C-alpha cells in the first residue's frame, strides 16, 4: 500500500512516530500523480520541486520540534481558483491562462503557516461553472472508478486527486454542489461550509452570495482538522461573521448518535431517481438509527424551485463577477487590432471565455437588465427567502437533515454536454443548501452494481459544522464505504 | 419565451461579449430554454415576501481605509499582471471614442 493512501490523521501520526518523512510521503503522492495523470487529468499544474522543498522544510521543522499541527508536511492539492503567490492560477479559463497571482488567498496563507506542502493545482470547470469539469480549458478530468465517466464538478480535479491518492487532501469550492457532487461521484468526503465560515479573499469568485470554500478529504476527521486551520473571520472578506471558531475535532470521538434527531426530506426521495442510490441512502439511515438516531420524515416544500432560483441568481452574479475580465488588468490582450476600447472588450472576452461562461454571462446580463430585473432577479431573491425558511423551520424541529447528494451515480463523459438544462439538473439535490447558506457534509454510503460510488449529505444549521462532522465521523466509524479505493 | 436575435445581440452588447453568428443562433435557443425553465418560479406566491440578497445577517462591515501594498502586493507586482503597455504606473488602453 502506498503512503499516499493515508488520511491526514494517519499521516500526521506516522510523521511524528518517524515511520516515514514528509519527503517520502510527498514523493509517494507525486509518483501516484505521475503514473495516473495520463488517465485522470486531475491536475492542471504539478508543483513537484516546490512540494519537495516544502516537504524537506517540514521534516526539518518537525525534527527541531517546531510542530505546526496535523497539516504540517502533508501533501495536498488546491483547486485552480485559489490564488497562490508566484504559482500560476487559471480558473481553468483561457482568459486567465497565464495569470500568476501577486498574493496568496487568506486560506493559502493560513495553510502555509500550518506547514502546507502543495503538490499542485487541480482541474475545475471554467470559473467553477459546471458539474463535470468538462468546461475546463485544460480538458476534462476522468473518474478514478471508471475513466469513461465524469468526476463530477466543478471541484472534480480535487475529488479525483483525493480519491486516487494523488494527494492526501484537497480544497475545493462549493457554489451549487461543487464539492459535494464530485465527492459523491468519486467516493470521498467533502464539506460544504456555512456561507461566510471560511474567508474567500484571494479565491476567484463565481457567484458571490453562494460561493464557499471547503475540504475534500478521505474522512470526516480530516475535514475537521482542516477546518481548525481555515475557518474564521477575515478582515479582507467582509462576509465572514465574527463567530467563534470551535475545535472541530472535539466531538468526533462520540461512540453513538443517541438523542440525535434526523429529518428525511420527502422532496429528496423522488420518482425518477436511481433505485440503487435510494436503497443505499435508506440503508445508511437504518445505520444511523442503529447508532441511536431518531429519524422522521420532514418536508422542505420549496425544494423544487431551488434550481430555478439558482439558475437566476448564479448567472446574474457570474455576469457581474466576470465583468473584471476585460483583457486589461490581466489576461491575454485582444488580438485583431480593435478600433476602440469597446471593440477591445468584445474581442478579448470573445476569445477568453468558453461556451458555458458565455451562456451564464448572457443569462445573467439578461436577468439583471432594465425591464427584466423584477421578473427574474428580484423574484428569485424572494423565492430564495422561502427556501431559507424551509431549512430554518425544519432545523428547528430536527438536528440534522440527511438526503442523497445526487439522484444518480457518475454519468458518462459527454452525456450532458449538448443540453445545458440537463447539466443544470445535476445540482438538483445540492443547490438549496447553498441558497440557504447552511453547511452539509457529503460522505460515501454505498456502491452501485457497476461499482460506482454513492453519497449522502448530512445538513445542519448555520455554523453547525461540529455536529455534522460528528455524525459523519460516527457513521464512518461504523462503516467502511469511505475506505474503499478505486482499483486504479 | 423565445428570445429574438436582436434581443440576444443586445444582451451581448450590454455584456461586452463578442459572439459569432453561429453563437447568436445557438444562444437564441439555449437562453430561451433556460428562461423557460426558470419561469416555474412564477408558480410561487411571493406577495409580501422580502428578497434575500445574502444570508449572513451582517450589515455595513467597516474597516480602516489602510494602504495595504506592503501586506498584499505592491503596484509594480500588480502591474506585472497586464499584457498591455504600462506608463507612469498606469495601463495604456485603446481610445474610448
Contacts between the chains, C-beta under 8 A, distances in Angstrom:
chain1	res1	chain2	res2	distance
A	99	B	81	6.7
A	100	B	80	7.8
A	100	B	81	7.6
A	102	B	72	7.9
A	102	B	73	3.7
A	102	B	77	3.9
A	102	B	78	5.7
A	102	B	80	6.9
A	102	B	81	6.8
A	103	B	72	4.9
A	103	B	73	4.6
A	103	B	77	8.0
A	195	B	54	7.7
A	195	B	55	5.3
A	195	B	56	6.4
A	196	B	55	7.9
A	196	B	56	4.7
A	196	B	58	7.6
A	209	B	53	6.5
A	209	B	54	4.9
A	209	B	55	7.5
A	235	B	63	5.5
A	238	B	58	7.2
A	238	B	61	3.9
A	238	B	63	7.5
A	239	B	54	7.0
A	239	B	56	5.7
A	239	B	58	6.8
A	241	B	56	5.3
A	241	B	57	7.4
A	241	B	58	5.7
A	302	B	44	7.2
A	304	B	40	7.8
A	305	B	40	6.7
A	305	B	41	5.9
A	305	B	43	7.9
A	305	B	44	5.9
A	307	B	37	7.6
A	308	B	37	6.7
A	308	B	38	4.5
A	308	B	39	7.9
A	308	B	40	5.2
A	308	B	41	4.7
A	309	B	41	6.9
A	311	B	34	6.4
A	311	B	37	6.9
A	311	B	38	5.6
A	312	B	38	5.3
A	312	B	41	7.6
A	319	B	15	6.3
A	323	B	16	7.8
A	326	B	16	7.2
A	327	B	83	7.7
A	327	B	84	8.0
A	328	B	82	6.6
A	328	B	84	6.3
A	328	B	91	5.8
A	328	B	93	5.7
A	329	B	78	8.0
A	329	B	81	6.2
A	329	B	82	5.6
A	329	B	91	6.7
A	330	B	81	4.2
A	330	B	82	6.3
A	330	B	83	7.9
A	331	B	83	7.3
A	332	B	83	6.1
A	333	B	83	4.3
A	333	B	84	5.7
A	338	B	94	6.0
A	339	B	94	7.6
A	340	B	94	5.4
A	340	B	95	5.5
A	340	B	96	6.6
A	340	B	97	6.7
A	341	B	93	5.6
A	341	B	94	4.5
A	341	B	95	6.7
A	341	B	96	5.0
A	342	B	16	7.2
A	342	B	96	7.9
A	343	B	94	7.6
A	344	B	93	7.0
A	344	B	94	4.7
A	345	B	16	4.1
A	346	B	16	6.1
A	346	B	17	6.8
A	346	B	18	3.7
A	347	B	18	5.6
A	349	B	15	7.9
A	349	B	16	6.0
A	349	B	17	5.1
A	349	B	18	6.3
A	350	B	17	6.6
A	350	B	18	3.1
A	350	B	19	6.8
A	350	B	20	7.9
A	351	B	18	7.9
A	353	B	17	7.3
A	358	B	17	6.2
A	358	B	19	7.1
A	358	B	23	6.9
A	358	B	27	7.4
A	359	B	27	6.7
A	359	B	30	6.2
A	359	B	31	7.3
A	359	B	34	7.7
A	361	B	15	5.1
A	361	B	17	5.9
A	362	B	8	7.3
A	362	B	11	5.4
A	362	B	12	6.7
A	362	B	15	6.4
A	362	B	17	7.1
A	362	B	27	5.7
A	362	B	31	5.8
A	363	B	31	6.0
A	363	B	34	5.6
A	363	B	35	7.6
A	365	B	11	5.1
A	365	B	14	5.2
A	365	B	15	4.2
A	366	B	3	7.9
A	366	B	7	7.9
A	366	B	11	4.9
A	366	B	31	6.8
A	366	B	35	7.6
A	369	B	11	6.8
A	369	B	14	6.1
A	376	B	38	7.0
A	378	B	51	5.8
A	379	B	41	5.4
A	379	B	42	7.4
A	379	B	46	6.6
A	380	B	38	7.5
A	380	B	41	6.3
A	381	B	51	3.4
A	381	B	52	5.5
A	381	B	53	6.2
A	382	B	46	3.9
A	382	B	49	4.6
A	382	B	50	7.2
A	382	B	51	5.0
A	382	B	52	7.8
A	383	B	41	5.3
A	383	B	44	5.2
A	383	B	46	6.2
A	383	B	49	7.9
A	384	B	51	7.2
A	384	B	52	4.4
A	385	B	46	8.0
A	385	B	49	5.2
A	385	B	50	6.2
A	385	B	51	6.5
A	385	B	52	4.5
A	386	B	44	6.8
A	386	B	46	7.3
A	386	B	49	6.4
A	388	B	52	5.9
A	388	B	55	6.5
A	420	B	30	5.7
A	420	B	33	7.2
A	420	B	34	6.5
A	421	B	33	5.6
A	421	B	34	6.4
A	421	B	37	5.4
A	424	B	34	7.8
A	424	B	37	7.7
A	436	B	55	6.8
A	437	B	54	8.0
A	437	B	55	3.4
A	437	B	56	7.3
A	462	B	55	7.6
